[in-house]
Amino acid sequence: MLLSFDETSKLISSGSLLHIAGAANLLKKLPKGNWIGGSTEYFMAEGGGKITNESLSVMKLPGDNYKINVYDEDSISNVTDDAFDNGFSIIILPFDSKVHVKYADKASEFKGMFMKNIVGWVSGFNLGVQGQTPISVNGQEEKIFADKAVALHISVPNDKLVSIGIVNIFTQDETAPLIEFTNEGFSVKTCRVDGKEVVFADYIAQNNIDTKIPLVGDYSGVGVNVSFKSIENGQVNLYAPVFCGIKYRMAKPIKNYEKEFISQLESIKNITAVFTCNCILNFLYGELEGKNFDSFFGPITFGEVAYQLLNQTLVYVTVS
């Protein structure tokens, strides 16, 4: 739910366990309490997709047994050790920080990663405003970070089941050429297309590839999106890293981005989520400002976490 600064402050003062997203200047002024937060000015709200620096997206979370931890790039691998065996963790990673890059590169290798319920998002800023810095916040200690991740680990009773859901409108186009990379990272110059080495930027231009559509990597039958950020000086910059040994193809084209995305939300509209986040590229490319998200409310983000870093997805958590 979107609340005013005063409404949010009162809820914090009541002792509630909260996840809060909003403009950095508002987060920095909130009182001490049982909450974590991250910066964004884009939201899935009750009245539809919204851009605002005057309200805060607030989620009241279940659970009496919880802890808040802070991680830098050297300690981020401990996130799975700190997570409860039966519960879930929400992690907030400031965009383009060292800890964000480390998590994107190495999360799948963290001990026990796919045995714990790790979700979260990459905090960001208003794309139309210069000079903003993405932040994460530990509300218990009133500490603000541009270079550290904050995680809220929540335990749930043994008779409760935590499930992570992902809405991804993209799948590999099986008729598209196979793309493989010999160098890993967020920026690439060359790749192999059906075994032939090419300059990736040239390949995109020569084939009129729509970069609103992501690359999709095949992870043992599970498709993971890698979205395009920019192409500059012959270098293709991405919102998530590509990896050697993963087989990529471009996603199948989407005829109507908005219609496809909303349709998938409608198919699960009876689900009650305790946490939700959605990619800013879905928001922008699907022109979702003012569009209804049914019961899925929360921050629009610069990257999503469901175990590892994702792009162009909506992530949600249920406890049943």
TAUR-V385023 format. One line per field, one symbol per residue. ss: DSSP state (A for helix, B for strand, O for the rest). phi: phi as a letter, one per 30 degrees, with the letter a starting at -180 (. if undefined). psi: psi as a letter, one per 20 degrees, with the letter a starting at -180 (. if undefined). A space follows every 10 residues. Layout:
# TAUR-V385023
ss = ???
phi = ???
psi = ???
This chain:
# TAUR-V385023
ss = OBBOAAAAAA AAAOOOOBBB BBOAAAAOOO OOOOBBBBBO OBBBBOOBBB BOOOOBBBBB OOOOOBBBBB BOOOOAAAAA AAOOOOBBBB BBBBOOOAAA AAAAAAAAAO OOAAAOOBBB BBBOOOOOOO OOOOOBBBOO OOBBBOOOBB BBBBBOOOOO OBBBBBBOOO OBOOOOOOBB OOOOBBBBOB BBBOOBBBBA AAAAAAOOOO OOOOBBBBBO OBBBBBOBBB BBOOBBBBBB BBOOOOBBBB BOOOOOAAAA AAAAAAOOOO OOOOBBBBBA AAAAAOOOBO OOOOOOOBBB BOOBBBOOBB OOOBBBBBBO
phi = .dbdeddddd ddddjddbcb bleeddedcd ddldababda bcbcbecjeb caccbbdbcd cdjccaacbc bcddcddded dddddclabc cbcdeidddd dddddbedcd eiedccccbl acdbaddcbd idbdbbbcdd chccbcbbcc bccbcbeddc ccbccbcbdc bdddddddcb bcbckdbbcb acchicdbdd ddddddchdd ddcddbdcch jcdbdbcdca bbhicccbdb dcbdicccbd ddecdbeedd dddddddbdd dcccbbbbdd ddddddhcdi ddchccbldc bclbbbicdb bhbccbbbbb
psi = qpqrgggggh hghijqpqpp qaqhhghhiq rqamqqrqpq jpqorhjrpq pqjirppppp qqpiorqpqp qahhihiihh hhqqhnbqpo ppoppjrhhg gggghihiip pjgjiqnorb roqcrpijpq jqpqrqpohh jlpppijqqp poppqqqijq ppqpqpoojq rpoiiqqppq qipqaipqgr rpolipprog ggggghjlpo jiprqpqonl ipppqoqpgr opljpopriq qqqqipoqqq qpqpgngggg ghghghikii popipqqqqh hggghiljpi qpjdjoqaqp rjqqpnfrpr qlrppqpqo.
